[in-house]
Amino acid sequence: MAGNSSYQKKTMAAKQHLLIISIALLISFCQCDPDTLQDFCIAELKNQPFINGFPCKSPKDVTSDDFFFAGLAQEKDTDNILGSNLTAGNVLSFPGLNTLSMSMNRVDFAPGGINPPHSHPRAAELVFVMRGCLLVGFVATDGKFFSKTLKAGEVFVIPKGLIHFQYNVGKKTATAITSFNSQLPGVVIAANTLFGSTPEIPTGVLTKAFRVDDKLINEIKSKFGN
Ligand SMILES: *[C@@H]1O[C@H](CO)[C@@H](O)[C@H](O)[C@H]1NC(C)=O
């Protein structure tokens, strides 16, 4: 009798184990863009049926140019309020990335320039410093701040969805190449999202959240077009 119930317990435990593994696998399968079912699927950006991603250009019309993107070769003008300028190499600018779960940006920085605190809802990010010196950091969900000062050739990884930034702490211009495990990582820029949304978030929400008065919230809103 005792032997039998311990056998039952063991099979129960084994079944639970299997269930947990299946759930974990299922979750891990859902954590990147959907897998591709053919060699490629060059995005047809215009002809929409609206689906999760983009339909494919007819394979007979695909050429080598569909797999090529020169957009990251050029340095961009950083003479603006943030002292940085981003070039996006995602599925919208580079349709060959459609269904391939990856994309790559370039960010140029003036000395003192920043890529302001933001997050990517659909991707983790690798930050590769091509030249110059960048302070790169993110805050985990428990409030812990992780950061590192990177020089040319070094890499930092930003886990998916966490707020992060890059800051040129060097005396010269800097350039980062960032890569993502999504064809379209999406971006939520903290300041613009909270203070520059359309329509506006009610000021009362922001005064309570930031523990300051209306005047200060309205002043910040005015800097983001509200
Ligand atoms: C980024 O650079 C391009 C080309 O150098 C320029 O046209 C654009 O205005 C710049 N954007 C900002 C925000 O400075």
The ligand as a Tripos MOL2 file, in Angstrom:
@<TRIPOS>MOLECULE
LIG
   14    14     1     0     0
SMALL
NO_CHARGES

@<TRIPOS>ATOM
      1 C1         19.6890   63.8800  -38.0450 C.3       1 LIG1
      2 O1         20.5670   63.9780  -39.1290 O.3       1 LIG1
      3 C2         19.9450   64.2670  -40.3750 C.3       1 LIG1
      4 C3         20.9970   64.1790  -41.4580 C.3       1 LIG1
      5 O2         22.3010   64.5050  -40.9890 O.3       1 LIG1
      6 C4         19.2650   65.6060  -40.2850 C.3       1 LIG1
      7 O3         18.6080   65.8910  -41.5010 O.3       1 LIG1
      8 C5         18.2730   65.5890  -39.1480 C.3       1 LIG1
      9 O4         17.6830   66.8650  -38.9880 O.3       1 LIG1
     10 C6         18.9550   65.1920  -37.8670 C.3       1 LIG1
     11 N1         17.9760   65.0550  -36.7950 N.am      1 LIG1
     12 C7         18.0700   65.7260  -35.6790 C.2       1 LIG1
     13 C8         17.0270   65.4500  -34.6510 C.3       1 LIG1
     14 O5         18.9680   66.5090  -35.4440 O.2       1 LIG1
@<TRIPOS>BOND
     1     1     2 1
     2     1    10 1
     3     2     3 1
     4     3     4 1
     5     3     6 1
     6     4     5 1
     7     6     7 1
     8     6     8 1
     9     8     9 1
    10     8    10 1
    11    10    11 1
    12    11    12 1
    13    12    13 1
    14    12    14 2
@<TRIPOS>SUBSTRUCTURE
     1 LIG1         1 GROUP 0 **** ****
